[in-house]
Amino acid sequence: MHGQFSRLPVVLLTGASTGLGLATAHALASQACRVALTARAESLPRLAAAGLRESDRLLFRPLDVVERRQRETVVSELTDRWGGIDVLINNAGIAYRAVVEHWDPNAWRNIMEVDVVAALDLTRLVLPGMRTRRSGRILNVSSVGGMMAMPTMSLYSAAKFALEGATESLWYEVRPWGIWVSLIEPGFIRSDSFRNTRFTQRSFSAAMDGDDPYHAHYLHMAQFIERMMERAVATPERVARRILRTLRQRRPPLRVYATPDAHLFALLRRLLPRGLYHGILYRALPHISAWGHENGKPPLA
Ligand SMILES: NC(=O)c1ccc[n+]([C@@H]2O[C@H](COP(=O)([O-])OP(=O)(O)OC[C@H]3O[C@@H](n4cnc5c(N)ncnc54)[C@H](OP(=O)(O)O)[C@@H]3O)[C@@H](O)[C@H]2O)c1
């Protein structure tokens, strides 16, 4: 990675406490770079618990990405201490399970603040230094959910589609300064992060209530996603290695399909006409014939 920069690069990683963030933290710790691993204050002890140790090249810093003050403090501390940030990895992210009918404004604000606003504001803060040095890397961790939407994941896809759109604009804007921007798009990762998926009040009661008209949507999609994550070949460590490989590339692509299923979905999207693509995916939804019926069961013939 060092070869891409005129000095020992300074990396800022968000959401380093678990999952892909923690795997990326471990991968970065052994590289020739200076790294600030950040996490919400209450999650920060997990870094030491996972065997990482602070040193003159590895800092642990509290950063709740929705807190504007904390974003500014971390960036200004790294600028004073190490002369600026060369690589920003926006990894922190949350997901909600809710059909559109069960959205609420708080969930909408929450996911947009964590998954989109924080990433763009950190980008805004690191760009002046990158422009002055005429180099830099920004990696925004998106998802296959940022190129295709799944039922019950409307909030997540809305956020990741927004992140993808803004990142694509950014790619054009900052290339003249030699700043490279990439979207890391993992598909299903073998981890238990599906347990962190949040619910709105209405989506939670519908998921619990067998008589709710949307109960089958929640039941079958939750089972499907859990199964896909348990069986996924991709691990957080493997995706972290892909992130490192992207950082070493002289001209990294805008979209990095970070797992085998992400490659497959990208290929299907490229090859199939949109109408056909949506039709095929609709028919492939788990137990789709039961959706929209009482108790998730189709009516007796
Ligand atoms: N898992 C998958 O299959 C998958 C697939 C595609 C894309 N992704 C993307 O990969 C990224 C990492 O997800 P993951 O799978 O590792 O999920 P995860 O295990 O749930 O980890 C999410 C990370 O984000 C952090 N985070 C959440 N809210 C935060 C906030 N306000 N401030 C700072 N950190 C915050 C969490 O910290 P706390 O521990 O403090 O809550 C945690 O470290 C996300 O952007 C996600 O959308 C994941």
The ligand as an ORCA input file, in Angstrom:
! r2SCAN-3c Opt
* xyz 0 1
  N     -22.627     -8.619      6.866
  C     -22.946     -8.609      5.588
  O     -23.376     -9.639      5.017
  C     -22.754     -7.344      4.762
  C     -23.029     -7.427      3.420
  C     -22.869     -6.309      2.626
  C     -22.424     -5.121      3.204
  N     -22.144     -5.049      4.517
  C     -21.679     -3.748      5.038
  O     -20.439     -3.929      5.723
  C     -20.295     -2.923      6.733
  C     -19.919     -3.618      8.035
  O     -20.982     -4.471      8.403
  P     -20.787     -5.823      9.233
  O     -21.287     -6.941      8.428
  O     -19.423     -5.898      9.784
  O     -21.880     -5.530     10.365
  P     -21.783     -5.458     11.933
  O     -21.078     -6.665     12.431
  O     -23.168     -5.179     12.398
  O     -20.841     -4.191     12.178
  C     -21.284     -2.875     11.987
  C     -20.233     -1.937     12.550
  O     -20.697     -0.594     12.391
  C     -20.585      0.031     13.650
  N     -21.534      1.118     13.858
  C     -22.879      1.105     13.815
  N     -23.367      2.325     14.141
  C     -22.287      3.110     14.398
  C     -22.121      4.468     14.774
  N     -23.173      5.287     14.975
  N     -20.863      4.954     14.946
  C     -19.780      4.156     14.760
  N     -19.871      2.852     14.418
  C     -21.115      2.349     14.230
  C     -20.810     -1.065     14.680
  O     -20.332     -0.633     15.921
  P     -21.020     -1.090     17.324
  O     -20.470     -2.477     17.541
  O     -20.517     -0.070     18.277
  O     -22.491     -1.047     17.133
  C     -19.994     -2.174     14.050
  O     -18.630     -2.025     14.335
  C     -21.614     -2.181      6.797
  O     -21.511     -0.957      6.100
  C     -22.579     -3.119      6.091
  O     -23.669     -2.450      5.507
  C     -22.298     -6.139      5.328
*
